[in-house]
Amino acid sequence: MEQNEEKRMETEPAAAEEILEAVESVAPIENAEPKAGEYDESQIQVLEGLEAVRKRPGMYIGSTDERGLHHLVYEIVDNSVDEALAGFCTEIVVTLNADGSCTVQDNGRGFPVGIHPKIGKPAVEVCLTMLHAGGKFGGSGYKVSGGLHGVGASVVNALSSHLTVQVYQNGLIYQQEYEKGKPLYDLKTVGETDRTGTTITFLPDVKGVDPDGIFETGDFHFETLKTRFREMAFLNAGLRIVFRDERGEEPQERVFHYEGGIREFVKYINKKKEALFAEPIYLAGMVGTTSVEIAMQYNDSYQENVFAFVNNIHTPDGGTHLAGFCMALTRVINDYGRKHGILKANDSNLTGEDTREGLAAIVSVKLEDPQFESQTKSKLGNSEARTAVNSVVVQQLSVFLEENPQIAKGILDRCLAASRAREAARKARELTRRKTVLESASLPGKLADCSERDPKKCEIFLVEGDSAGGSAKMGRDRHFQAILPLRGKILNVEKTRLDRVLANDEIKAMITAFGCGVGEDFDISKLRYDRIVCMTDADVDGSHIRILMLTFFYRYMRPLIEQGHVYAAQPPLYKVTYQKTERYCYSDEELNRVMIEIGRDKKPEVQRYKGLGEMSAEQLWTTTMDPEKRTMLRVSVEDAIAADEIMSLLMGEKVEPRREFIEQNSKLVLDLDI
């Protein structure tokens, strides 16, 4: 969240005047060998057609791992969604085929099949074989679109070992096939039809299958795609997306269709929480050529979940549209509170943080020419988006609150409680701030700091229990490894407001040790350790303590996870001793392999570690802490909405959804440690 931008906007008169003026305009809804040291014309490469894409795929899809693989699907589906945005497509069917290919079918207008006047080839072939060819570069084909810089379909073609396109148009079925982006034959008719639309089937070019392959894997992940398609359906009310997986013995199918659009999206976000009022507040309008759509609903949690989208593209770093929403929300709530005497004359204004505590909201804007601040499209830069969102919120939310006084009072009471807690949290935060390096000697939690002062070389182990902490302190490399023992289970922050969180001794110890603050004071540039390692016992309690720590990091220090600073240590589960030789096993499968290798009839001694405290300092170093030998898992967040949902489900107040989750996933438990 760009809080600094929000605060600046709150005090910038010019921007405020711009917004006030706009309120009235809201309407309802090649390759020679170079010689050493030479640089001449022989070293200039000319990549023809789509060769550039195959030469440097990462420039176009980000990576060639699983994420890049899924991006191919998104690009083709995005084209179909753009047809829906233009008002011509109502259904998209995505199928993962048994041969590893993917088929995307829609009922839109279909790719144009006429001869392009400049290129002299069918338009569909131009779109699939030339970069920067399409209907999204200032023509009248699309007013708004998502996609990857307008090069999506041709990039997918270039990175597929085989692609087939079928266009249903003019009562005929047109077809063309390609290999690695090159046509196998001219566009031809293969039948008649009474429908319109496009069907594309592509087989990703995978290493191993093809020596010159691109992708490291060709295995599409059902859950990853399912989450994306559900999101697309939410953002496009009435659009029906059918997702089928015909791989394996049991085919799967999911249908996503939400007439309520983003209102149902907000309900989905809040389904594991208690909502403050039954139906989400819905705000929508047109300001110039910018379409604004917002749904919002408060819940009983202490976290803010505001997700922003531009032309169906999620912008995790926000941007002008999100800043506009936050500024307007704060203003409207403060104005209402003053007008109705809920905020007294001597009361301070509520802050943006106060007005967004417990808020779930979707901010969706559609622009003709979105300008992003990075190639990843993570942050919007259009100033008109800020103005448009502000206008819609100021006008329509003000009216809603006046017409719904009960809901308005509930929101104000919620915000005032957040304000009081924020002030208490501010005082508590002062006690956790790290003033000097010398304070490490008196830190709570008995921190054993390291001597290295370059944070990029340092790591801290959060160790469960004093016994394991003692072994870790003795076994560590004091130069770059710090140890912080934690006594028992830390507070479950999912059920607690920040002021009480900061009163917890173990949490205060972590905050002070890390040195980067917490909440609104968080500054990752002050982080004292590049790696924060959760080292807990390999049992139920250890897993619980680890998830409590991760919940705290996710809710109050999320950049630690997002920027890859948080790890989970992997201590061994077993020690196998045979003929004075010790071997450590980190899984049941590894133990089984070792037992077969030694021979079970020789009866080697097997010790099952229940806790880190059972290991000596030397064993703990050798198995878990030595950078040359250890295995650690980096904690990451692929999908913020899904992460929030699982956090609320597992750690929140509601018991019934948690029970259902356990029942549904109980078959996945192979070894229950009680």
DACORMO-V400411 format. One record per pair of residues at least 4 apart in sequence whose C-alpha atoms are under 7 Angstrom apart, sorted by sequence separation. I is the first residue (numbers start at 1). J is the second residue. D is the distance in Angstrom with one decimal. If there is no record, write none. Layout:
<<I/J/D> <I/J/D>>
This chain:
<<2/6/6.3> <3/7/6.2> <4/8/6.2> <5/9/6.1> <6/10/6.2> <7/11/6.8> <8/12/6.2> <12/16/6.4> <13/17/6.1> <14/18/6.3> <15/19/6.3> <16/20/6.2> <17/21/6.2> <18/22/6.4> <19/23/6.3> <34/38/6.9> <39/43/6.4> <47/51/5.4> <50/54/6.9> <51/55/6.0> <52/56/6.1> <53/57/5.0> <57/61/6.3> <58/62/4.4> <63/67/6.7> <64/68/5.0> <65/69/6.3> <66/70/6.3> <67/71/6.3> <68/72/6.9> <70/74/6.5> <71/75/6.2> <72/76/6.7> <73/77/6.2> <74/78/5.7> <75/79/6.5> <76/80/6.8> <77/81/6.2> <78/82/6.1> <79/83/6.6> <80/84/6.5> <81/85/6.2> <82/86/6.2> <83/87/6.4> <84/88/5.4> <96/100/6.9> <97/101/5.3> <116/120/5.2> <121/125/6.7> <122/126/6.4> <123/127/6.2> <124/128/6.3> <125/129/5.9> <126/130/5.6> <135/139/6.0> <148/152/5.5> <151/155/6.2> <152/156/6.3> <153/157/6.3> <154/158/6.1> <155/159/6.2> <156/160/6.2> <168/172/5.9> <169/173/6.5> <178/182/5.0> <179/183/6.6> <206/210/6.2> <207/211/6.0> <221/225/6.5> <222/226/6.0> <223/227/6.2> <224/228/6.6> <225/229/6.2> <226/230/6.1> <227/231/6.3> <228/232/6.3> <229/233/6.2> <230/234/6.3> <231/235/6.3> <232/236/6.3> <233/237/6.6> <247/251/6.2> <260/264/5.5> <261/265/6.5> <262/266/6.2> <263/267/6.5> <264/268/6.1> <265/269/6.4> <266/270/6.2> <267/271/5.8> <286/290/5.6> <287/291/6.6> <309/313/5.2> <310/314/6.6> <318/322/5.4> <319/323/6.2> <320/324/6.0> <321/325/6.4> <322/326/6.2> <323/327/6.1> <324/328/6.1> <325/329/6.0> <326/330/6.3> <327/331/6.3> <328/332/6.1> <329/333/6.2> <330/334/6.2> <331/335/6.0> <332/336/6.1> <333/337/6.1> <334/338/6.2> <335/339/6.1> <336/340/6.2> <337/341/6.0> <338/342/6.3> <343/347/6.0> <350/354/5.9> <351/355/6.5> <352/356/6.3> <353/357/6.3> <373/377/6.9> <374/378/6.6> <383/387/6.7> <384/388/6.0> <385/389/6.1> <386/390/6.1> <387/391/6.1> <388/392/6.4> <389/393/6.2> <390/394/5.9> <391/395/6.1> <392/396/5.8> <393/397/5.3> <394/398/6.0> <395/399/6.6> <396/400/6.2> <397/401/6.2> <398/402/6.4> <399/403/6.2> <400/404/6.0> <401/405/6.0> <404/408/6.1> <405/409/6.0> <406/410/6.3> <407/411/6.2> <408/412/6.2> <409/413/6.0> <410/414/6.1> <411/415/6.2> <412/416/6.1> <413/417/6.2> <414/418/6.3> <415/419/6.2> <416/420/6.3> <417/421/6.2> <418/422/5.9> <419/423/6.4> <420/424/6.5> <421/425/6.0> <422/426/6.0> <423/427/6.5> <424/428/6.3> <425/429/5.9> <426/430/6.5> <428/432/7.0> <429/433/6.5> <439/443/6.4> <443/447/6.4> <454/458/6.8> <464/468/6.6> <465/469/6.0> <466/470/6.0> <467/471/6.5> <468/472/6.0> <469/473/6.1> <470/474/6.4> <471/475/6.0> <472/476/5.7> <477/481/5.6> <478/482/6.9> <492/496/7.0> <496/500/6.5> <497/501/6.3> <498/502/6.1> <499/503/6.6> <500/504/6.9> <504/508/6.1> <505/509/6.1> <506/510/6.5> <507/511/6.2> <508/512/6.1> <509/513/6.0> <510/514/6.1> <511/515/6.3> <517/521/5.4> <518/522/4.4> <538/542/5.9> <539/543/6.2> <540/544/6.2> <541/545/6.2> <542/546/6.2> <543/547/6.3> <544/548/6.2> <545/549/6.3> <546/550/6.2> <547/551/5.9> <548/552/6.4> <549/553/6.3> <550/554/5.9> <551/555/6.1> <552/556/5.9> <553/557/4.6> <554/558/4.4> <558/562/6.2> <559/563/5.6> <560/564/6.3> <561/565/5.9> <577/581/5.5> <578/582/6.7> <586/590/6.5> <587/591/6.3> <588/592/6.2> <589/593/6.3> <590/594/6.2> <591/595/6.1> <592/596/6.2> <593/597/6.1> <594/598/6.1> <595/599/5.6> <596/600/6.3> <615/619/5.7> <616/620/6.1> <617/621/6.2> <618/622/6.1> <619/623/6.0> <620/624/5.5> <621/625/4.6> <622/626/5.7> <626/630/5.6> <639/643/6.1> <640/644/6.1> <641/645/6.2> <642/646/6.3> <643/647/6.1> <644/648/6.1> <645/649/6.1> <646/650/6.0> <647/651/5.7> <648/652/4.7> <655/659/6.2> <656/660/6.3> <657/661/6.2> <658/662/6.3> <659/663/6.2> <660/664/6.1> <661/665/6.1> <662/666/5.6> <47/52/5.5> <58/63/4.6> <63/68/4.9> <64/69/6.5> <83/88/5.5> <84/89/4.3> <96/101/6.3> <97/102/5.7> <115/120/5.7> <116/121/5.5> <121/126/6.6> <136/141/6.7> <147/152/6.2> <168/173/4.8> <178/183/4.2> <179/184/6.9> <205/210/7.0> <207/212/6.7> <246/251/4.6> <270/275/6.8> <286/291/4.6> <309/314/4.4> <337/342/4.8> <338/343/5.1> <350/355/6.8> <372/377/5.4> <374/379/6.9> <463/468/6.6> <464/469/6.9> <476/481/6.2> <496/501/6.4> <502/507/6.6> <517/522/4.4> <537/542/4.4> <538/543/7.0> <553/558/5.6> <560/565/5.2> <561/566/5.5> <577/582/4.6> <585/590/5.6> <595/600/5.6> <609/614/6.8> <615/620/5.9> <620/625/6.5> <621/626/5.4> <625/630/6.0> <9/15/6.8> <58/64/6.6> <62/68/6.1> <83/89/5.3> <84/90/6.1> <96/102/4.7> <115/121/5.0> <116/122/5.7> <127/133/5.3> <135/141/5.1> <136/142/5.8> <157/163/6.2> <167/173/5.7> <168/174/6.5> <177/183/5.8> <178/184/5.3> <207/213/4.1> <233/239/5.8> <245/251/5.5> <246/252/6.7> <258/264/6.9> <285/291/6.0> <286/292/6.2> <308/314/6.0> <309/315/5.6> <337/343/5.0> <338/344/6.8> <373/379/5.6> <452/458/6.7> <463/469/5.6> <502/508/6.0> <511/517/6.1> <516/522/5.6> <517/523/6.3> <536/542/4.9> <560/566/6.3> <576/582/5.7> <577/583/6.5> <585/591/5.4> <623/629/6.9> <624/630/5.0> <637/643/6.9> <53/60/6.8> <61/68/5.5> <95/102/5.7> <96/103/6.6> <115/122/4.2> <116/123/5.3> <126/133/6.7> <127/134/5.5> <135/142/6.4> <166/173/6.5> <167/174/5.0> <177/184/5.6> <206/213/4.7> <207/214/5.8> <233/240/6.7> <245/252/5.0> <285/292/5.4> <308/315/5.7> <372/379/5.6> <373/380/6.1> <401/408/5.1> <440/447/6.9> <511/518/6.9> <516/523/5.1> <554/561/6.9> <575/582/6.6> <576/583/5.1> <623/630/5.9> <624/631/7.0> <95/103/5.1> <114/122/5.2> <115/123/5.9> <166/174/5.4> <167/175/6.5> <177/185/6.8> <205/213/5.0> <206/214/5.4> <207/215/5.7> <233/241/6.6> <244/252/5.6> <245/253/6.3> <284/292/5.4> <285/293/6.7> <372/380/4.6> <373/381/5.9> <493/501/6.3> <516/524/5.6> <575/583/5.7> <576/584/6.2> <649/657/6.4> <650/658/5.9> <34/43/6.0> <94/103/5.7> <95/104/6.6> <113/122/5.2> <114/123/5.9> <136/145/7.0> <166/175/4.5> <176/185/6.6> <205/214/5.5> <206/215/4.5> <207/216/5.7> <244/253/4.3> <284/293/4.4> <371/380/6.1> <372/381/5.4> <440/449/6.9> <575/584/4.6> <649/658/5.7> <32/42/5.9> <61/71/6.5> <94/104/4.6> <113/123/5.3> <165/175/5.6> <166/176/6.8> <176/186/6.5> <205/215/6.2> <206/216/6.2> <243/253/5.6> <244/254/6.5> <283/293/5.9> <284/294/6.2> <308/318/6.2> <371/381/5.5> <473/483/6.1> <516/526/4.8> <536/546/6.6> <574/584/5.8> <575/585/6.3> <32/43/6.4> <93/104/5.8> <94/105/6.5> <112/123/5.5> <113/124/5.5> <165/176/5.6> <176/187/4.9> <206/217/6.1> <243/254/5.2> <283/294/5.0> <371/382/5.7> <472/483/6.9> <515/526/6.0> <516/527/4.9> <574/585/5.1> <80/92/6.9> <93/105/5.1> <112/124/5.7> <164/176/5.9> <165/177/6.4> <175/187/5.7> <176/188/6.7> <206/218/5.9> <229/241/6.9> <242/254/6.0> <243/255/6.2> <282/294/5.8> <283/295/6.3> <370/382/6.5> <515/527/5.5> <534/546/6.4> <572/584/6.1> <573/585/6.0> <574/586/6.7> <92/105/5.7> <93/106/6.4> <111/124/5.5> <164/177/4.4> <174/187/6.6> <175/188/5.5> <242/255/4.5> <282/295/4.5> <491/504/6.9> <514/527/5.6> <515/528/6.0> <572/585/5.6> <573/586/5.1> <31/45/6.2> <92/106/4.5> <136/150/6.4> <163/177/5.7> <164/178/6.4> <174/188/5.5> <175/189/6.1> <204/218/6.5> <241/255/5.8> <242/256/6.4> <281/295/5.5> <282/296/6.7> <308/322/6.4> <469/483/7.0> <514/528/5.5> <572/586/4.3> <573/587/6.3> <30/45/5.2> <91/106/5.8> <163/178/5.2> <174/189/4.3> <175/190/6.6> <241/256/5.1> <280/295/6.0> <281/296/5.2> <334/349/6.3> <514/529/6.7> <571/586/6.9> <30/46/5.5> <91/107/6.1> <134/150/6.8> <162/178/5.6> <163/179/6.5> <173/189/5.5> <174/190/6.1> <240/256/5.8> <241/257/6.5> <280/296/5.3> <281/297/6.2> <334/350/6.3> <469/485/5.0> <490/506/6.3> <30/47/6.0> <89/106/6.7> <90/107/6.7> <162/179/4.6> <172/189/6.6> <173/190/5.6> <240/257/4.6> <263/280/6.0> <280/297/4.8> <490/507/7.0> <89/107/5.3> <132/150/6.0> <161/179/5.3> <162/180/6.2> <173/191/5.1> <239/257/5.9> <89/108/4.2> <132/151/5.3> <161/180/4.9> <172/191/5.9> <173/192/5.5> <238/257/6.1> <263/282/6.9> <466/485/5.9> <88/108/5.0> <131/151/5.5> <160/180/5.4> <172/192/4.2> <173/193/6.3> <238/258/5.6> <465/485/5.9> <486/506/6.2> <88/109/6.4> <159/180/6.1> <171/192/5.7> <172/193/5.3> <237/258/5.6> <238/259/4.6> <330/351/6.7> <459/480/6.4> <460/481/5.8> <461/482/6.2> <462/483/6.3> <463/484/6.1> <464/485/5.9> <465/486/5.6> <466/487/6.8> <158/180/4.9> <171/193/4.9> <237/259/5.0> <275/297/7.0> <276/298/5.4> <330/352/5.3> <458/480/4.7> <459/481/5.2> <460/482/4.5> <461/483/5.0> <462/484/5.0> <463/485/4.7> <464/486/5.3> <465/487/5.2> <131/154/6.2> <157/180/6.3> <158/181/4.1> <171/194/5.4> <233/256/5.9> <237/260/6.0> <275/298/5.9> <276/299/5.1> <457/480/6.4> <458/481/6.0> <459/482/6.2> <460/483/5.6> <461/484/6.1> <462/485/5.9> <463/486/5.9> <464/487/6.5> <465/488/6.6> <130/154/6.2> <157/181/4.8> <233/257/5.9> <234/258/5.9> <237/261/4.0> <275/299/4.1> <276/300/6.8> <462/486/6.7> <83/108/5.8> <128/153/5.6> <129/154/5.3> <168/193/6.7> <233/258/6.4> <236/261/6.0> <274/299/5.4> <275/300/6.4> <330/355/6.0> <448/473/7.0> <80/106/6.2> <127/153/7.0> <128/154/4.2> <230/256/5.7> <235/261/5.7> <273/299/6.3> <274/300/5.5> <326/352/6.6> <578/604/5.0> <77/104/6.6> <127/154/6.3> <168/195/6.2> <169/196/5.1> <234/261/4.6> <235/262/5.7> <273/300/6.5> <451/478/6.6> <452/479/5.6> <577/604/5.8> <578/605/6.5> <76/104/6.9> <168/196/4.5> <169/197/7.0> <234/262/5.3> <450/478/5.2> <451/479/5.0> <452/480/5.4> <576/604/6.6> <577/605/5.0> <128/157/6.4> <168/197/5.1> <266/295/6.7> <270/299/7.0> <450/479/5.4> <451/480/6.4> <576/605/5.6> <577/606/6.5> <167/197/6.1> <168/198/6.1> <234/264/6.9> <266/296/6.6> <450/480/5.2> <576/606/4.6> <167/198/4.6> <234/265/5.6> <266/297/7.0> <450/481/5.4> <575/606/5.8> <576/607/6.4> <166/198/5.8> <167/199/6.5> <263/295/5.4> <450/482/4.9> <574/606/6.6> <575/607/5.1> <166/199/5.1> <262/295/6.1> <449/482/4.5> <532/565/5.9> <533/566/6.1> <534/567/6.2> <535/568/6.3> <574/607/5.4> <575/608/6.7> <165/199/5.8> <166/200/6.4> <448/482/5.5> <449/483/6.5> <531/565/4.9> <532/566/4.9> <533/567/4.7> <534/568/4.8> <535/569/5.0> <574/608/4.6> <165/200/4.6> <448/483/5.1> <530/565/5.9> <531/566/6.0> <532/567/6.0> <533/568/5.5> <534/569/6.0> <538/573/6.8> <573/608/5.9> <574/609/5.8> <164/200/5.7> <165/201/6.6> <447/483/5.9> <448/484/6.4> <531/567/6.9> <533/569/6.1> <573/609/5.3> <164/201/5.3> <447/484/4.6> <519/556/5.2> <163/201/5.6> <164/202/6.4> <446/484/6.4> <518/556/6.1> <519/557/6.7> <163/202/4.2> <445/484/6.3> <446/485/6.8> <518/557/6.2> <162/202/5.8> <163/203/6.4> <445/485/6.2> <162/203/5.4> <445/486/6.5> <160/202/6.1> <161/203/5.8> <160/203/5.3> <161/204/5.8> <160/204/4.2> <161/205/4.6> <159/204/6.3> <160/205/4.7> <159/205/5.8> <572/623/6.7> <129/181/6.1> <304/356/5.8> <571/623/6.4> <304/357/5.2> <571/624/5.2> <303/357/5.5> <304/358/5.2> <305/359/6.0> <306/360/5.6> <307/361/6.3> <308/362/5.9> <309/363/6.2> <310/364/5.9> <311/365/6.3> <570/624/6.4> <159/214/6.8> <302/357/5.5> <303/358/5.0> <304/359/5.1> <305/360/4.7> <306/361/4.6> <307/362/5.1> <308/363/4.7> <309/364/4.7> <310/365/5.0> <311/366/4.7> <490/545/7.0> <569/624/6.7> <86/142/6.3> <111/167/6.3> <302/358/4.9> <304/360/6.4> <305/361/6.4> <306/362/5.9> <307/363/6.3> <308/364/5.9> <309/365/6.3> <310/366/5.6> <311/367/6.7> <489/545/5.5> <492/548/5.9> <110/167/5.5> <301/358/5.0> <110/168/6.2> <300/358/6.1> <490/548/6.6> <493/551/6.9> <110/169/6.5> <299/358/5.1> <493/552/5.9> <298/358/5.4> <299/359/6.3> <318/378/6.9> <319/379/4.7> <320/380/5.9> <355/415/5.2> <298/359/4.4> <317/378/5.3> <318/379/5.1> <319/380/4.4> <320/381/5.7> <354/415/5.2> <357/418/6.7> <445/506/6.6> <570/631/5.9> <297/359/5.9> <298/360/6.0> <315/377/6.5> <316/378/5.4> <317/379/5.0> <318/380/6.5> <319/381/5.9> <320/382/6.3> <324/386/4.4> <328/390/5.3> <332/394/6.1> <569/631/6.9> <570/632/5.6> <82/145/5.3> <296/359/7.0> <297/360/5.4> <315/378/4.3> <316/379/6.9> <320/383/6.2> <323/386/6.6> <324/387/6.6> <569/632/4.8> <82/146/6.9> <296/360/5.7> <297/361/6.4> <315/379/5.3> <321/385/5.0> <325/389/5.8> <329/393/6.8> <354/418/5.2> <445/509/5.6> <568/632/5.7> <569/633/6.6> <296/361/4.1> <320/385/6.0> <321/386/4.6> <324/389/5.6> <325/390/5.8> <328/393/6.1> <354/419/5.4> <444/509/5.3> <567/632/6.3> <568/633/5.1> <295/361/5.5> <296/362/6.5> <320/386/4.8> <324/390/5.0> <328/394/5.7> <332/398/6.1> <443/509/6.6> <567/633/5.4> <568/634/6.4> <295/362/5.4> <567/634/4.4> <78/146/6.5> <79/147/6.8> <294/362/5.6> <295/363/6.9> <321/389/6.1> <325/393/6.9> <566/634/6.1> <567/635/5.5> <78/147/5.5> <294/363/4.7> <350/419/6.6> <460/529/6.3> <566/635/5.6> <293/363/6.2> <294/364/6.1> <459/529/4.9> <564/634/6.7> <293/364/5.2> <428/499/6.6> <458/529/4.8> <459/530/5.8> <460/531/6.4> <461/532/6.2> <462/533/6.0> <463/534/6.7> <464/535/6.7> <539/610/6.3> <564/635/6.8> <75/147/5.8> <292/364/6.1> <293/365/6.2> <455/527/7.0> <458/530/5.8> <459/531/4.5> <460/532/5.2> <461/533/4.7> <462/534/5.0> <463/535/5.0> <464/536/5.2> <538/610/6.2> <564/636/6.6> <75/148/6.8> <292/365/4.6> <425/498/5.9> <429/502/6.7> <455/528/4.8> <456/529/6.6> <457/530/6.7> <458/531/6.8> <459/532/5.9> <460/533/6.1> <461/534/6.1> <462/535/5.8> <463/536/6.0> <537/610/6.6> <538/611/6.4> <291/365/5.5> <292/366/6.7> <425/499/4.0> <428/502/5.9> <455/529/4.8> <456/530/4.9> <461/535/6.3> <537/611/4.6> <561/635/6.3> <562/636/6.2> <290/365/6.9> <291/366/5.1> <337/412/6.9> <424/499/5.5> <428/503/6.8> <455/530/5.7> <537/612/5.6> <561/636/5.7> <562/637/6.3> <76/152/6.9> <290/366/5.9> <291/367/6.8> <432/508/5.9> <75/152/5.1> <76/153/6.1> <235/312/6.5> <290/367/5.2> <422/499/6.9> <425/502/6.8> <75/153/6.5> <289/367/6.9> <421/499/5.9> <434/512/5.6> <50/129/6.7> <432/511/6.4> <433/512/6.0> <49/129/6.8> <50/130/6.7> <232/312/6.8> <432/512/5.2> <49/130/6.2> <434/515/5.6> <433/515/7.0> <72/156/5.5> <433/517/6.4> <110/196/6.1> <109/196/5.6> <110/197/4.1> <111/198/6.6> <108/196/6.1> <109/197/5.1> <110/198/4.8> <107/196/5.6> <108/197/4.4> <107/197/4.2> <106/197/5.3> <107/198/6.8> <269/360/6.9> <106/198/5.6> <105/198/5.8> <106/199/6.5> <105/199/4.2> <266/360/6.3> <104/199/5.6> <105/200/6.5> <266/361/6.1> <103/199/6.9> <104/200/5.4> <266/362/6.8> <551/647/6.9> <103/200/5.6> <104/201/6.5> <292/389/6.2> <103/201/4.2> <290/388/6.8> <102/201/5.5> <103/202/6.6> <101/201/6.6> <102/202/5.6> <262/362/6.6> <101/202/5.5> <102/203/6.5> <287/388/5.4> <53/155/6.5> <101/203/4.2> <100/203/6.5> <101/204/6.9> <54/158/6.5> <53/158/6.6> <54/159/6.4> <285/392/6.2> <50/158/5.9> <284/392/6.7> <283/392/6.9> <283/393/6.9> <283/396/6.3> <100/218/6.9> <277/407/6.8> <50/181/6.7> <540/673/6.5> <539/673/6.4> <475/617/4.3> <474/617/5.7> <475/618/5.5> <468/612/5.3> <468/613/4.2> <471/616/6.0> <472/617/6.0> <475/620/6.6> <476/621/6.3> <69/215/6.9> <467/613/5.2> <471/617/4.4> <475/621/5.3> <91/239/6.0> <92/240/6.4> <93/241/5.8> <94/242/6.1> <95/243/6.0> <96/244/6.2> <97/245/6.7> <98/246/5.7> <472/620/6.7> <69/218/6.9> <90/239/5.1> <91/240/4.7> <92/241/4.9> <93/242/4.6> <94/243/4.9> <95/244/4.6> <96/245/4.8> <97/246/5.4> <98/247/4.5> <476/625/7.0> <64/214/6.6> <65/215/6.1> <70/220/6.7> <90/240/6.2> <91/241/5.8> <92/242/6.2> <93/243/6.0> <94/244/6.2> <95/245/5.8> <96/246/5.9> <97/247/6.1> <64/215/4.9> <65/216/5.4> <66/217/6.4> <96/247/6.8> <64/216/6.3> <65/217/6.5> <494/651/5.9> <495/652/6.0> <494/652/5.7> <495/653/6.6> <146/311/5.4> <145/311/5.9> <146/312/6.5> <144/311/6.7> <146/313/6.4> <302/497/5.9> <144/366/6.5> <144/367/5.9> <144/368/4.8> <143/368/5.4> <29/284/5.6> <28/284/6.4> <29/285/4.3> <28/285/4.3> <29/286/5.8> <27/285/5.2> <28/286/6.1> <26/285/6.0> <27/286/4.9> <26/286/5.7> <27/287/6.5> <26/287/5.1> <25/287/6.0> <1/317/6.5> <1/318/6.3> <6/323/5.4> <10/327/6.2> <5/323/6.8> <6/326/6.8> <2/323/6.8> <6/327/5.9> <26/391/6.7> <26/392/6.4> <19/387/5.3> <23/391/4.5> <22/391/6.0> <19/390/6.4> <19/391/6.1> <23/395/6.5> <272/645/7.0> <269/645/6.7> <272/648/6.2> <272/649/5.8> <272/654/6.8> <272/657/6.9>>
